Structure formats: C-alpha cells, structure tokens
C-alpha cells in the first residue's frame, strides 16, 4: 500500500463540474511533488457549502486501486 498527502481547495462552483459528470477525475500534486489522479466521486463526503478544502491522505493498494481518502 502507498499513501499520498496533499492539500486541496475546490470552490463549490468548480466542484459542480465534477458532480454533474463533466469531469470524472481529480489530479493533485502531493506534498512530495508527485502527481496523483483519482476519481472525483471520492471527494463527495468532504463537500460543504463552500466547496472542498483541507489536507488529505489518499491510500492505494499494490494494484494502484483507491483504498481510502481521509481528511486530516
């Protein structure tokens, strides 16, 4: 398993594109400089009226499948 730590700030307006299906994935830059792409649907539990903001840890398994996403 591998973990990736990153910060994210998406406005409510921008997240609507993901929610409406116009964008299916999110691409982030981790704190150590790597680029990681994951399904936008993984962010749904973290959406507020303002959008999404915080520091997160994304966990993947050895086959590079998403195992979890949590906010710190």
KAFENKA-V48408 format. One line per field, one symbol per residue. ss: DSSP state (H for helix, E for strand, L for the rest). phi: phi as a letter, one per 30 degrees, with the letter a starting at -180 (. if undefined). psi: psi as a letter, one per 40 degrees, with the letter a starting at -180 (. if undefined). Layout:
# KAFENKA-V48408
ss = ???
phi = ???
psi = ???
This chain:
# KAFENKA-V48408
ss = LEEEEEEEEEEHHHHHHHHLLLLLEEEEELLLLLEEEEEHHHHHHHLELLEEEEEEEEEELLLLLEEEEEEL
phi = .bbbcacbbbdedddeddddjdbcbccbcddcjdcbcbdddddedcdbddkbalcbbccbcdcicdcabbcd
psi = iiihhiihhhiddddddddeedheihhihideeihhhihddeedeehadebhhahihhhiaeefihdihih.
